[in-house]
Amino acid sequence: MSVEKGANWGERAQPPADLIVVDDSAAAIETIAAERRANRPPPAIGLRGGDLVRTLGGPTTPDLASAEEALHVTVDLG
């Protein structure tokens, strides 16, 4: 599946209270890998920047943890 300009890839939603905010996709991968090693489910992650944010039409809200709304997308981690 390819990403197309103008396509709807998520919905606006209030970030969850337990959101982990990271700077980019690489930091998100590190966080998810640590959770997998600990046999915990992947957490909700907020991205401040990086390739995925640009692909989905960023920029994001500077303070995602206290934002009233942000783009919520589900990503298949494989």
C-alpha distance (Angstrom), angle and dihedral (degrees) to the residues before:
residue distance angle dihedral
M1 . . .
S2 3.78 . .
V3 3.77 128.8 .
E4 3.80 112.5 -116.0
K5 3.79 127.7 -162.2
G6 3.78 111.7 -99.4
A7 3.82 94.8 14.0
N8 3.79 118.1 139.1
W9 3.81 107.6 -116.0
G10 3.77 100.6 168.2
E11 3.74 145.6 -18.4
R12 3.78 137.7 -93.6
A13 3.79 110.2 -100.7
Q14 3.78 141.2 154.8
P15 3.82 110.1 -93.8
P16 3.81 112.8 -111.1
A17 3.80 118.5 -104.6
D18 3.82 91.3 -115.5
L19 3.82 94.6 52.0
I20 3.81 114.2 146.4
V21 3.81 109.6 -147.1
V22 3.82 118.3 -153.3
D23 3.80 133.7 174.9
D24 3.81 100.3 -119.7
S25 3.80 148.5 -13.1
A26 3.82 92.9 -80.0
A27 3.81 91.1 57.7
A28 3.81 89.8 47.0
I29 3.81 90.3 53.6
E30 3.81 90.7 50.7
T31 3.81 90.9 50.4
I32 3.80 93.3 48.1
A33 3.82 92.0 46.5
A34 3.81 90.7 52.6
E35 3.81 90.7 51.7
R36 3.82 91.3 49.1
R37 3.81 91.3 50.4
A38 3.81 88.1 53.0
N39 3.84 90.3 49.2
R40 3.80 91.7 -116.7
P41 3.81 126.3 133.5
P42 3.80 117.5 -100.8
P43 3.81 111.8 -87.6
A44 3.78 128.0 -129.9
I45 3.80 105.7 -89.8
G46 3.80 129.7 -162.2
L47 3.80 117.7 -155.1
R48 3.81 120.8 -148.7
G49 3.81 93.4 -170.9
G50 3.79 146.6 -28.8
D51 3.78 137.3 104.4
L52 3.80 97.0 -50.6
V53 3.81 92.3 51.3
R54 3.81 91.0 50.4
T55 3.82 91.7 46.2
L56 3.79 91.6 52.3
G57 3.80 93.0 47.7
G58 3.83 103.8 -93.8
P59 2.97 152.7 178.7
T60 3.76 98.1 134.0
T61 3.77 130.6 -152.2
P62 3.82 108.0 -76.3
D63 3.82 92.9 -130.4
L64 3.80 103.7 38.5
A65 3.80 94.9 168.9
S66 3.82 92.1 65.1
A67 3.82 98.7 30.9
E68 3.78 117.4 123.1
E69 3.81 90.9 -142.9
A70 3.79 138.6 12.7
L71 3.79 136.8 163.7
H72 3.81 108.8 -83.8
V73 3.81 116.5 -158.1
T74 3.79 132.8 168.0
V75 3.79 115.6 -132.6
D76 3.81 123.3 -161.6
L77 3.79 105.6 -130.3
G78 3.79 94.1 -170.3
